[in-house]
Amino acid sequence: MAIYPSFPSIKYYSFSGARIMDKKLECNISSDRSRKARFAQILDRKAVRIPVILTLFAACLLWLWFGVVSAEPVVHIFSIVIAALGLLLGWYYGELRRLEINLDDTNDVSGRLDRDLLGKLPHNHTIEDLVSASYDSNGGRFFTNRFLIFEDDIKKSLDSSSIELSSVWKLAIDLSSERNSKELSSAAVVAAIILLLSDRDIYLASRQLDEADIRAGVDWYEHAKKSIDHHLSKKQTGGVGRDLSFGWAPLLNKIGFNISDSIQRHGSFQSTPKSRDAIVDQIIHVLAQAGRRNVALIGDVGVGRTTIVHTLADRLIENPKTVPDALKFRQIIELDAAHIIQTAQNGISIEQLMIRIFNEALTVKNVILFFDNAELFFKDGTGSLDLSNIILPLLQGGSAQIIFSLTDQQWQVVNQRNPEMAQLLNRVIVKPLDKSDTIRVMQAETLLLEAKYKVTYTYKSLHAAYKFAERYIRDQAFPGRAIKLLESATGFAEHTHFITERSVAEAIERTYDVRVQAADTAQEKDTLLNLESKIHERMINQSRAVKLVSDALRRARTGVSSEGKPIGTFLFLGPTGVGKTELSKSLAEIYFNGEDRLIRIDMNEFSRPDDTARLVEVAARNQHSLVAQITKQPFSVVLLDEIEKAHPNVLDMLLQLLDEGMLKDAENKPVSFRDAIIIATSNAGADKIRAFIDAGQALEEFEKPFVDQLIDSKLFKPEFLNRFDEIVVFRPLTQEELLQVVDLLVSSLNKRLAVQKISITLSDEAKLLLVKNGYDPRLGARPLKRTVQRAVENLVSERMLKDELTSGQAITVSSEELEKFLDDRQK
């Protein structure tokens, strides 16, 4: 189970450590702040507050009415009512709604306790009262929804715990202080209670959590609270002065999207990690300097380039005192290529339209133009336009403030096509976020997703999204790819509208056609437990090989095996026709849901040194390359047939695939093989295997010496052979086993004939005849398959055409019939 990352601000303390204060703490319910908190809770209720507001409004109307008719005594009465209600509401909205923190008495936590929780605590409260009050507050609801830790469960655990209230207050203050919060939140109190339970470790382990997760939960709560407060805070506008300085820009307002204005109207949930704050600072520095006042944001898709620009717009509005005078109250307007092209279709050329846009931007002065997906403005083609000739003079003159957003590949194209313009751009590199920063961004993003989709994200769903996005989503960078998965998971919410780890796993499974959840259905468990017998329904013997691959699948589907490798890697050695390929097909059919789940690569085609490039070609160039096929179908059996014929360079390249389950494609992007079984086959040493068998040795007796001989032969490097989980030797099939192969072949034929209600049976003598004609110790079962095809299948088809075999019939074929049929075919 995913564990919440340790944020830099989180430190860990033992409860007996010196960090915990020795003094006894209490919560004084009789304090002035406590009384105010209880009174505020009365007005928090809409059922109380709205009637007060309506009464005040009615009193004002009546005061006006009686003032007109000169009923002075009544006017005085209503004046008193209005004054009283007005003072009450003013007191509520001015002080009670957000009680100031009072840290004067360090022994009394009522001065810093969350106002909502403080107002719910009764006099002489017990630990049970504190649990009830906490779970009736925002912090308790947070832990219920995010961690699925319920009040009743905590109270049951309290029966075996002796927790003093003073201990709760001490630990809760520590948890808040670690997050630089002066207020003692209800979330910190709930977390302290959970961490002080005597059976804490057992209780948390049953929910696949630990102490670090609970502490991180407090951090998430504080982070979410700050994000919401930031969203609701009133933004600086610059007043009339800014509006007058902006000037008249009808075209910009029509074509562009004013990011700054949107933030002022609707607020912002931007939650920028420190690494992104540094990038925003860098952009501000570039835009404020004299000369080249432009920025080219360079980063992968999903890295957050657009978010950085929105954060910049928010910064320019929110903190005008901290930004240079040249940028105060600058408005950022985003320009979209598709919208510009659509507007230009109304009788005006794109060039003329853009000249007018730039002229307006220069005229109004306090505008920063933002070109998202800027490559569309520098190339010809559908949905794009080449504005190089218009933008270049602006960059040379340094008169316009412009931000361009491009991927690294797009930047390289622009640099090659127009190096002069590229030299004029100030590059700012945006790198993907690490795990802790990505989780932090996800926490803020869930607030928007929850409002949009009416769902609730649990704590573990965020970690599942990061883990699965890291493994499966390759077309975006963090944090974008994790957020993409979070949004996809909304389609798989639990019945209570919760997005859980299971929801995220189902989203990945449906989208990328893989299996990431542990086996949990009765059908799949049955398949895994009986995999050997199901495989043997298709192939004969080779029990050890079947057992080894079955064990690998069971380990993978129960979460026992390492996630950093393929499900299993095997080297199958043995003569032709003994079942190496058939076992691969059987696995694809029985467990991976169809023989089309077999990715078969003939390594004989990769015998030259430069053939390594063809293996890793991207799908756009070669849909049949190894990486292209596994990208399309990651949950598969990969069969590397006749591996000994591949060039040593190819084998060297496969080392990383076998060891780490990863291979880099031609564009240097990692491609995962961790949801596949890798099987390499080789006929190397087939003659020696037959010699061992002819000498009467059992497979168990000669397998290890044979593998040692193979290593000594230097056909394969030792480090290559060491990368396989198992090296399995397949022995030649005996004539008795070939009789069973005949049964399998006839069974397969009957399945094909079942549609026509026809059934075929062979006599024992007929089976012996087929084995006699089809047995070749050098080629195994393959000649037998051809013999059955020539004899039985041709016999059946001929009889059907002569109407000697019709729908509903079942016949038994004798050895005499087959012998005559074979003799006729050999004449």
N, C-alpha and C positions, 0 to 999 in steps of 0.2 A: 504494500500500500504506500502511496506517495506520502512523503513527509514534507511539511511546510518548510521552506528555506529559512535559514537563520539570517534575518536582516542585520545589517551592521549595528543598528541601534539596540539590538537585543543582547543582553548579557544574562548569564545563568548563575544563580546563587543557590546554595544549599539553605534549607530553611533554618538550619542551626548556625549559619555563618554570621560573621560580624556585621554584615550588611543589614540584617534585621535589627530594629531598634529594641533595646531592653525595656524601655518604659511601657507602661500599660496604657493602651489607647481606648477611648470610648467615644460613643456618638451621643452628644447631649441633645435629646429631643426637646428640651425646654429652652434651647438657645433661640435668640432672636431670628436667626436665619432658618431654623427648623420651623418656627411658627409661620414665617413668611412662605416657606415651601408648602406647608399644609394648606394655607389659604390660597396659594397660587393654584393648587390642584383642584380646588373648587371651581375657579374660573377657567381652568383648562377644559372643563367639560362644556361642550357646545350647548348642551341642554340648559346650562346656567348662563353662559356668556352671551349667547344670541338673544335671549329674552332681555338681558340688561341693555344690550345695544339697541334693540327695538324699543324698549321703554324710554331710553334716552332720546331716540329719534322722535317718538310720539310726544314726549314732554316738550321738545323743542318746537314742534308744530303747534302744540296747544299754547305754549308760551307766546309764540307769535300771534296766534289767534286772539287770545285774551288781551294781549298788548294792544291790538287794533281796537278792540271794543272797550278799552280803558277799564278793565276789571283788575285794579291794582292788587287787592289781596290775593287773588288767584294767581296773578303773575308772580308775586313774591314766593308763593308756595312752589310753583313750577321752577322758579329760579333756584330754589334750594334743592329740588329734586335733580335738576340738570347739573348743578354744581357737584352734588354728591356722587351721582352716577359718572360724571365726567372725571372726577378725581379718582374714582375707583378704577375706571378703565385706563386712565392715564398711569395710575400706579402699576396696574397689571402689565401694560405694554412697555412702560418705562423701566420698571425694576423687577417685578415678580416673574415675568416670563423668562428672563435670563438673570438669575440671581448672581451677584458678584461673589467671587471667592474671597474668603476671609481666612488668612493663615496666621492670625495673631496667636491663637491658642494651639500649640503643636500637639497637645494631648487630646484635643477634641476634633474629631474628623468631620463634625457637622459643618464646619466652616468651609470645607473643600469638597464634600460629598455631592455627587450628582443631584441636582434639585429634584428631579422626578423621583429618584429613589428615596431621598431624604423625606419627602412629603408623604411617603407611604409607610414609613416605619412607625410602629406604635410605641407608646411608653413601655419601659421595661421589656424591650424586645429580646427574644431568644434567637439562637442560630436558625431555628426553623422559621421564625418570623422574617429573618433577613433573607433566607432563601426564597420565601414566597414573595416578598417585596421586590427582590432583585429580578425574579422571573416575570414579574408584572411590569418591569421597566424595559427600556430599549435594550440594555445589555443582555438581559435574560432572553428576550425574544431573539436577539442576535445569535446567541449560542444554541438556542432551540432550532432555529432555521439553518444556520450555517454548519453546525456540528451534529445536529440531531441528538443533542444531550438534553434530556427533558427533566422538568422539575421533580416529577415523581421518582425518577431514578436517583436523583441526588438525595432526596429525603429518605429513600430506602437505605442508601449507603450511610446516611447520617446515623442510623441506628447502631452501626458498629464503629462510629467515629466519635471521639471526644474533642471537638473543635471549640476553642475559645474565641469569642468575638474579637478580642484584642489581637489574636493571631491573624484573623481574617483582615482586620484593618491594616496591620503592619505589612502583610504580604501584598495587599491591594495597593497600598501606597508605593511599595517598591515597584510593582508592575507599572504603575502610572509614571513614576519618576524615570524609569528606564526609557520611557517614550517621551520624555520632556514635557509631560502634561502636569500642570498644577492641579487640575480638577481630578477628583477621584471618581472615575466613571463606574457605572453599574456593571459594565463588562469586566472591568478589573476586579470588582467584588465577586462576580460569578466565577471568574477564573481562579481567584484565590480560594474560594470554597472548594472547587473541584480539586485543586492541587493539594489541599490539606486533608482530603479524605484519606482515611487509614488504608483503604483498599484501592487507592488511586491508580496504581500501576496496573492492577488486574482489570479494574473498571475501564481504563482507557485502552488497554490492549484488546479488550473484547470489541472495541469500536475501531480497532486498528489506528489508534492515536497514541501520542505520548505527551510528556510535559512540554516539549518544544512546540508542539502543535497548539496547545492551549495558550501558551504565551504569545505565539504568533497570532492567535485569534484576537487577543487584546489589541495588538498592533493593527490588524485589519479594521477592527471597530473604530479605533482612533483615526485611522486613515480615511475611512468612509465618512466619518463625522466631519472631518476637515474638508473633504471634497464637497459635501453637501453645503456646508457653511460657505465655502468659496463660491459655489453655484448661486446661492441665495444672496450673497453680499452685493451691495450697491456699487456699481462700477463708476469710476471717474469718467466724465464726459468731455471735459474741457470747456463746457458751457457754451455761451453764445459766441465767445471769441473763436472757438474752434470751428463752429458752424459757419461763421462769417468768413473765416480764412479758407474754408474748403472751396468756396465758389460754386459755380453752377456746372454740373457734369451730367447732363441727361443721358448721354450715350454710355458712359461708364456705369451709371446706375442701372441702365437697361440691360446691357450685355454682361457686365461683371457681377460677381457675387461678393458683397461687402462682408468680409469675415468679421471685421471690427464691429460693424453695426449689429450683426447677428449675435455676437457675444454680449453686447450691451442690452439687447432686447430679451435674449433667452438665457443668459448666463453661460457658464462654462464649467465642464466637469474635468478640465485638463488636470492631470496629476503627473507632473513631470519629474522623473528621477533626476538625481544630481548630475548624471552623465549628460542628460539632455539639457539641463540648466546651463551647463558649460557651452553647449552648442548654441543656445539662444544668446548667451553673452557674446559669443564670437560673431554671430550675425549682427547683433546690435553694434558692435565695434566697427564692422565693415561698412554697414549702411550709414553710420554717422561720420565716417571720415570724408575728407575732401578727395575729389578725383573719382576713382572707380567705385561708385556706390552700388554695387550689385553683388549678388551671391548665387552660386550654383551649388545647390544641395545635391550631393551624390550619395546614393545608397540603394540597396536592393529593394525590391517590391516588398511592402509590409514592414519595412524598418521604421516607419513613422515620420517620413519627411513632411507630409501634410499636417500631421499633428504638431510638429515643431513650429510650423508657420502659425497655426492657431494659437499655440502657446506664446509665440512672439506677439501676436495681436493682443492677447490677453494681458501680457506684461506691459505693453505700451499704454494700455488703457488703465490698468489697475495701479501701476506704480510710476506715475509720471515724474516723481521726484528722483527716482533712481535711474532714469534713462537720460541720455544727452538731450540738450535743448533741440537739436536738429531732428529728433525723432518723437518729441512729445506729441501725443494724440494723433500720430500718424495712423491713417486708415489703410488696411491691407485689402486690396480688391483682387479676387481670383478671376482669371480669364480662362475660359474653356474653348479649346479649338473647335469642337463640334458645334457649339453655340455660335461661334463667330462665323463659321462656314454657313450655317443655316441662316443667319442674319444677312450675310452677304448675298444670298440668293434673291434678295428683294430689290434688285436693280442697281446695286453698288458693288464694285469690285472689292475683293478682300484687302488689296493693298490700300485702297482709299479708306476703307473702314478702319484699318489698323492705324493709318496716319492720323485720322480723326481721334482715335482712342488715345494715342500717345500725346497728341496736342492737348487734349483735355487734361490728361494726367499732369502734364507740365504746367498747365494753366492753374489748376487748383492747388498745386504745390505739395500739399501734405498727403500724398498718395504713394503707397508702395504697391507696385504691380506684382502679382504672383502668378507665374505660369506653371501650373501643375502638368505633369506629363509633358514637359517642355520639348521633348523630341518631336512632337507633332507639329511644332512651330518651325522646325528646321528641315523638313523633308517634304517632297512632293508625294501625292498619292491620295487615295480615298480616305477621307477623315483626317487629313493632315494638310499643312500649308507651309511653304518655305518663306519665312519672313526675315531671312538673314540680311538682305539688303536694306531692310527698314530698321532692324534692331542694331545692326553694326554701328551706324552713325551715332545712335543714342549712347551706346556703350563707350564709344571713343570720346564723346563729349562729356560723359559723366554727369549729364543733366537729369537723368531719370534714375529712380531707385527701383530696382527690379530683382525679384527672386525667381530663379529657375529651379525646377525639380526634375532630376533625371536619375536613371539607374546607371551603374558603372559602365555597362555595355553601351547604353545610349550615349553616354558622355564620350566614349571612345569613337563612336560614329561621328558625333559632332566635331570632335577634335580632328578627325581625319578629313572630313569634308570642308571644314572651315577653321583651320588652325589659327587664323588671325583673330577670329571672334573668341575662340577658346582661350587665347592668351589674355583677353580682356576680362575674363570672368574670374571672380574670387571663389575658388573651390572650398567647400566645407564638407568634409566626409562624415557621413552618418553611419555608424556601425550598428549591427544588431545588438539588442539588449541581452544581458546575461539573465540567468534564471530569476534571481531575486528581484531585479528591476522589472522583468516581464510580469511576474506575479503581481507586483505593485500596480502596474498599468492595468492588468486584468481586473484587479479589485475595483478600480474606478470605472472600468468599462462595464462591469456587471450591473452597476447602478443604472446605466442607460439601457442595457439589454433587458433588465428586469422590468423597467417601465414600459418598454416597447412590446415585449412578448408576454407580460403578466406571469412571469415565472420567478423562481428563487434559486439561486446557485448555492450549492453547499461548498464547504471548505475543500473537500477532497475532489470535487469536480474541477476546480481550477488546476490542481496538480495533475490530475489525469489529462486535462487538456494540454498542459505543457509537455508531459511525457509523450503522449501520442502524436502531438504536432511535431515534436522533435524527431520522431521516428518515421512518420509517414508523409508529412506535408513538406514538399521540397520546392514548391513554386513560389514560396514567400519566405521572408526572414522574420525573426522575432522582433517585436511582439505580435505582428500582424497575423502570423499563421496560427498562433494560439487563440487569438480573438476570433479568427475565422472558424475555428473548431468549436469554440464556445457558442457562437451563434448557430452553427449547424446542429448543436446538441438540443436546441430548443424544440426541434421536431421530435425529440425522443424523451420528453419530460415524463416523470413518474405521474401516476394518477392524481397526486396532490400538487401538481405543477412545480415539483422540485426537479432541478437539474442536478443529478447525482453523477458519481463516477461511472455508473452503469449507463447513464444517458450518453455520456461522452464516448464510452466504448462502443455503444451501438451506432453512434454517428460515424465513427471511424470504420466500423465493420461494414456498414451499408455503403459508405462513400468509396472506400478503397478495397472492398471485397477481400478482407482479411479476417482472421479470428484473433482477437486480443483478450477476450474474457476467458477465465478458467472454465473448463467444461462443467456445465451446470444443468443440462437437460438430461433426462433419463435416456433418451435415444443416443446422444453423443457419448455418455458414460458407458453405455452398453457396447457401442462401436469400439471405444478405446480398450475396454476390458477384454473384448473378444476379437481384437484386430487380427491376431494370428490365424484363427480359424476362418475368418472371413477372407483373408488373403489366400489361404490354402484352398479355398473354393475355386480359385482361379489358377493357381500354380502348384506344382508338385515339389515336395521336399524343400531343400535349402532352409531347413528349420532355423538354423542359427542366424542366418541373414534376416529372416522374417522377424525373429525375436528381437534382434538388435534395433531394427528400424521402428518396430512397434514400441519398444521401451523409450526410444527417443521422442516419439510423439506423445506418449503418456506424460513424460517429464515436462514437455513444453506446455501441454494443455492444462496441467495442474499448477503451473508457475514454479516448478522446482528447478528447471534448467536455467542457465544464464541467459539474460536478455541481450547480451552483447555478442551473440553468435547465431548462426543459423540453427534451425530446430535440430538438425543432425547432419553430419558430414561423413560419407562412407565411400570407401574404395572397394568396388566389387571386382574380384579377380577370378578368372576361370575360362574354360573353353567356350566357344560359340554354342548357343542354343541350350544353355543350362538354366536359364531363368533370370539372368541379370536385368535385362530390359523388361521382362515380364513383371518382375517385382516392382519396378519403377511405375509401370502402367497400372498395376494393381493398387498401389498406394494412391496414385492420382485419382483412380476411379472410386475407391472405397472411402478414403478419408477426405480427399481434396475436392470431391464432388464431380468427378468426370475426368476422362482421359485427356480432355482438352486442357487440363491443368498440368500437363506434362510439357515442360520446355526442354526440347531435345536439341542439343548442339553436337554436330558431327565434328569432333576435334581433328579429324583427318583433313579438314578444310583450313586448318590453322597451323600449317607446318612450316611457314616461313617467318623470319624474324619480325617483319612489319605487319604480320596478321593480328598483332595485339590491338592495333587501332580499330580493326573491324569489329572486335568483340565489344568495344565500349562506345561505338557510334550512337548518337542520340537518335530518337525515333524519327525526327524530321528528315534525317539522312538515310537511315536504314531501320525499317520497322522490325527486321528479323535479327538484329544484333542481340547479344545476351542482355545487355542493360535495358534495351528498349522493351524486350519481352517481359523482363521481371518488373519493370516500372509499370507496365500495363496490368500485370497479373502477379503481384508479390506473393500470394498464397499458393504455392506451386511446388511440384517436384522438378528440380533442375537436373537433367541427365546430361552429363558430359561424356559422350560415347567415344570409346577408343582413345582414352586420354593419353596413351603412350605415343600416339602419332603427332601430338601437338609439339610445337617448337618449345625449347626450354624457356624462351622469353615469355611465351604465353603461360607456361606453368608458374614462372616467377610472379607474373601479374596476379595469378589466382591465389597466391599465398594470403593476401589480405582478405580476400573473399572468404576463404576457409577459416581464417583465424578470427576475424572481427565481424564477418557478415556484411562487409561494405566493399564497394568497388567504385572508383571515381570514373565518371563518363568522360567523353571527349571534351566537354566544357568544364571539366574539373569539379563537377558537382557530385556529391556522394549519393550512391544508389544502394538501397538496403536489400540484403538477401536474408534478413533475419526471420522472415516468415516462411522460409522455404526449406525443404530437405535437399541437400546437395549430394548427388550420387555420381561418382566417376566410375566408369567401367573400363576394363582392360583385359585383353586376351594374352597379355605377357605371361610367359611361363606355362602356357596351356599344355605343352608337351610334357613338362615336368610333372604337372598335376596328374596327367593320365598315367605317367610312369609310376608315380606313387600308388595310384589306385590299382594298376596292373600288378604291382608287387604285393598287393594284399593289405596295404596300410589304410587305416581309417583316417578320415579327414582330421579328427582331433589330434592324431599322432604326427601328421606331417605339416599342419598349417603353419606353426611357428617356424620350423626350419625352412619352409618354403618362402615365407616373408623375409627371413634373414637373408636367404639367397638372392631374393629380389633386390634388397638393399645393397648387397655386395656387388650385384651386377652393374650398379650405377645407372640403370635405366631411368630411375627417378632419384632426385636428390633426397637425402635423409630428412631435411627440413620440410620438404613437400609432403612426404609420407607421414611425418609427425603431425601435420595439420589435421589429419582425418581423425574423427572420433573412433572409428573402427576400420580395420582392413579385413575384409571378409573373403574367404576363399569358397568358391562354388565348385562342387565336384561334379563330374559327368553323371548323367542319369543312367540308371540300369535299365535293362529291358523290362523288368517288372514295373518300374516307375513309368516307363513309356506307355504301358497299358493304361495307367491312370491318366496320362496325358491324352490318350485316345478318348477316354470317357469325358474329359473336359472339352475336347474339340467337338464331340457329338452333342454334348449339352449346349454348347454355344450355337451349333447349327439348329438345334430344336427351338432355341429362343427366337431365332430369326424366322423359323417356320410356324411359330405359334400363331401369328396373325392369320395364317391360312388353315389353322386347325389341323396341321399335319405333324406327325411324330415319327421319328426314326429310332430304331434300336438295332444294335449290332450283336450278333452271336459271339460267344467267347472265341470261337475259331476265327471269325472275321477280324476280331481285334488282334489276335496273334498274327494273322496274315499281314495286317497293316504295319505292325511293329517290325515284322521280318523284312518287309519291303522298304520301310522308312527308317531303319536303324543305321546310323553312321556314328561311330564313337568319336569321330573328329568334329562333327557338326551338331551333335546333340539332338534336340527336338525339332529343329527347323525342317530337315528332310521329311520327318513324319507329318508335319503340317501340310507339306506339299503333296504327300501321298494321299492323305485324307481328302484334300481338295480335289485331286485328280480322280480318285476312286469314288468316294461316298457322295460328294457334292455333285459331281457330274452325273452319277447314276440317278440321284434324286431329280435333278433338273430334267434329265432325258425322260424319265417316267412321267413327270408332270406334263411335259409337252405331248406325250403319247396318250394322255388321259388314263394312264395306268395307276396314277396316284392323284387322288382328288381330295378336296377339302373334307375333313372329318376322319380321314384314314390314319391308321397307325400301322407301320410295317416293320418287320424284322429282316435285316439284310444278312444273308448267310455268307460264309467264306467262299462258297462256290460261285455265287453271283459276283462277288468282288474280284475273285481271281479271273473269271471269264472277262469281266469288264476291263481289268488291268491288262490282260493279254491282248484284247482287241485294240487297246490304245497304244500298245507297244509295237503292233504290226505295221 
